[in-house]
Amino acid sequence: MQSPLFNHAEQQSQERYVVQNPQLLRVTLAGSDDILARKGAMVAYQGLVDFDGEYQTQGQRRARARTGEGLDLMRCSGQGTVYFANLAQYVHVVDVDQDGLTVDSSYVLALDSTLHTEVIAVDSQYGVSGTGKYQLNITGRGKVALMTSGQPLMMHVTPDKYVSVDADAIVAWSTGLRVQMQAQTVNSSVMRRRGNTGEGWELSFLGQGFALVQPSEVMPPQNAALGQGVAAQFGVGQHGSRAQNQNNAWN
């Protein structure tokens, strides 16, 4: 049998994480450190590999219920090769070091089990109760596979050049950056977008590091049904508006 399809055969590499193609991740398990991956993200594997639901601590469950931010993970262990993908999104491998990585959990495909995750809050400049954005902080040393809708833009932040990003387009940033959430508005009503520009909330970054932006202001399709209502009003995706109680406060 002959076909151009055979040009897409698996790549041979000694690296543990390999981007097989722009939308497919290949991870090698050697029986030592396990991999944590988004539930249901496995598309193929070779060898003796076990998949099990990852246990969530009581604190993680409480944070997930309160903020909507968190990871539904499976633990992959054994010896072999596993291929991961999610809705044909673009895959990127990041080395996390002592600086840490802050990311929206919707864009995490897989990570080393040795890394630590914690939900953190980014507050708005207006001091409006409940307004802000929850993110996932990843610390330790290891690798994280991120997903983007389309090919992303890496923006460098320096002390003399701060960067502002639409809150729906931001994927991840260096944890050490100073972050402030603000609305593009010229009046006192932060509920209403500025004029007819269609621009809403943005994040401003200061310090030394990077901000990863995707060419889309729409959350991954698996979360589309959850990005409606109050959160959609604020233009900050599934977890964007920390406004679970704002409907009652403002109605």
Long-range contacts (C-beta under 8 A, 24 or more apart in sequence): 10-81, 16-143, 17-93, 17-143, 17-145, 19-91, 19-92, 19-93, 20-83, 22-90, 22-91, 22-151, 23-85, 23-88, 23-89, 23-90, 23-91, 24-83, 24-84, 24-85, 24-91, 25-83, 25-84, 25-85, 25-91, 25-93, 25-109, 25-110, 25-145, 26-81, 26-82, 26-83, 27-76, 27-81, 27-82, 27-83, 27-84, 27-110, 27-145, 28-80, 28-81, 29-76, 29-77, 29-78, 29-79, 29-80, 29-81, 29-82, 30-79, 31-77, 31-78, 31-79, 33-112, 33-113, 33-114, 34-75, 34-76, 34-77, 34-113, 35-75, 35-76, 35-77, 35-82, 35-110, 35-111, 35-112, 35-113, 36-71, 36-73, 36-74, 36-75, 36-76, 36-110, 36-111, 36-112, 36-113, 37-73, 37-74, 37-76, 37-82, 37-84, 37-109, 37-110, 37-111, 38-71, 38-72, 38-73, 38-74, 38-84, 38-86, 38-108, 38-109, 38-110, 39-72, 39-73, 39-74, 40-74, 41-74, 41-84, 41-85, 41-86, 41-109, 41-110, 42-74, 42-76, 42-82, 42-83, 42-84, 43-83, 43-84, 43-85, 44-82, 44-83, 45-80, 45-81, 45-82, 45-83, 46-80, 46-81, 47-78, 47-79, 47-80, 47-81, 48-78, 48-79, 48-80, 49-76, 49-77, 49-78, 49-79, 49-80, 49-82, 50-76, 50-77, 50-78, 51-75, 51-76, 52-77, 63-119, 64-119, 67-119, 67-121, 67-134, 67-239, 67-242, 68-134, 68-226, 68-238, 68-239, 69-104, 69-105, 69-119, 69-134, 69-135, 69-136, 69-239, 70-105, 70-119, 70-136, 71-105, 71-108, 71-117, 71-136, 75-113, 84-109, 84-110, 84-145, 85-109, 86-147, 86-220, 86-222, 87-220, 87-221, 87-222, 89-147, 89-148, 89-149, 89-220, 90-147, 90-148, 90-149, 90-150, 90-151, 90-152, 91-145, 91-146, 91-147, 92-145, 92-146, 92-147, 92-148, 92-152, 92-212, 93-143, 93-144, 93-145, 93-146, 94-143, 94-144, 94-145, 94-146, 94-172, 95-142, 95-143, 96-138, 96-139, 96-140, 96-141, 96-142, 96-143, 96-144, 97-141, 98-141, 99-174, 99-175, 99-176, 99-209, 100-137, 100-138, 100-139, 100-174, 100-175, 100-176, 101-137, 101-138, 101-139, 101-144, 101-172, 101-173, 101-174, 101-175, 102-135, 102-136, 102-137, 102-138, 102-172, 102-173, 102-174, 102-175, 102-179, 103-135, 103-136, 103-138, 103-144, 103-146, 103-171, 103-172, 103-173, 104-135, 104-136, 104-170, 104-171, 104-172, 104-237, 104-239, 105-135, 105-136, 105-239, 106-219, 106-220, 106-222, 106-223, 106-237, 106-238, 106-239, 107-146, 107-147, 107-148, 107-171, 107-172, 107-214, 107-220, 108-136, 108-144, 108-145, 108-146, 108-147, 109-145, 109-146, 109-147, 110-144, 110-145, 111-138, 111-142, 111-143, 111-144, 111-145, 112-140, 112-142, 112-143, 112-144, 114-140, 114-141, 114-142, 115-139, 115-140, 115-141, 115-142, 115-144, 116-140, 121-242, 122-179, 122-180, 122-181, 122-203, 123-180, 123-181, 124-180, 124-181, 124-182, 124-183, 124-190, 124-201, 125-180, 125-181, 125-182, 126-182, 126-183, 126-190, 128-190, 129-245, 129-246, 129-249, 130-241, 130-242, 130-243, 130-244, 130-245, 130-246, 130-249, 131-181, 131-190, 131-234, 131-241, 131-242, 131-243, 131-246, 132-181, 132-241, 132-242, 133-167, 133-181, 133-201, 133-203, 133-236, 133-239, 133-240, 133-241, 133-242, 134-239, 134-242, 135-239, 137-175, 139-175, 146-171, 146-172, 146-212, 147-220, 148-212, 148-214, 148-215, 148-216, 149-214, 149-215, 149-216, 149-218, 149-220, 150-214, 150-215, 150-216, 151-215, 152-212, 152-213, 152-214, 152-215, 153-212, 153-213, 153-214, 153-215, 154-210, 154-211, 154-212, 154-213, 155-210, 155-211, 155-212, 155-213, 156-209, 156-210, 157-205, 157-206, 157-207, 157-208, 157-209, 157-210, 157-211, 158-208, 159-206, 159-207, 159-208, 162-204, 162-205, 162-206, 163-204, 163-205, 163-211, 164-202, 164-203, 164-204, 164-205, 165-202, 165-203, 165-205, 165-211, 165-213, 166-199, 166-200, 166-201, 166-202, 166-213, 166-217, 166-235, 167-200, 167-201, 167-202, 167-203, 167-235, 167-236, 167-237, 167-240, 168-200, 168-201, 168-216, 168-217, 168-218, 168-219, 168-235, 168-236, 168-237, 168-240, 169-213, 169-214, 169-215, 169-216, 169-217, 170-203, 170-211, 170-212, 170-213, 171-212, 171-213, 171-214, 172-211, 172-212, 173-203, 173-205, 173-209, 173-210, 173-211, 173-212, 174-207, 174-208, 174-209, 174-210, 174-211, 176-207, 176-208, 176-209, 177-205, 177-206, 177-207, 177-208, 177-209, 177-211, 178-205, 178-206, 178-207, 179-203, 179-204, 179-205, 180-204, 180-206, 191-233, 191-234, 191-250, 193-235, 199-235, 200-234, 200-235, 200-236, 201-234, 201-235, 201-236, 201-240, 201-241
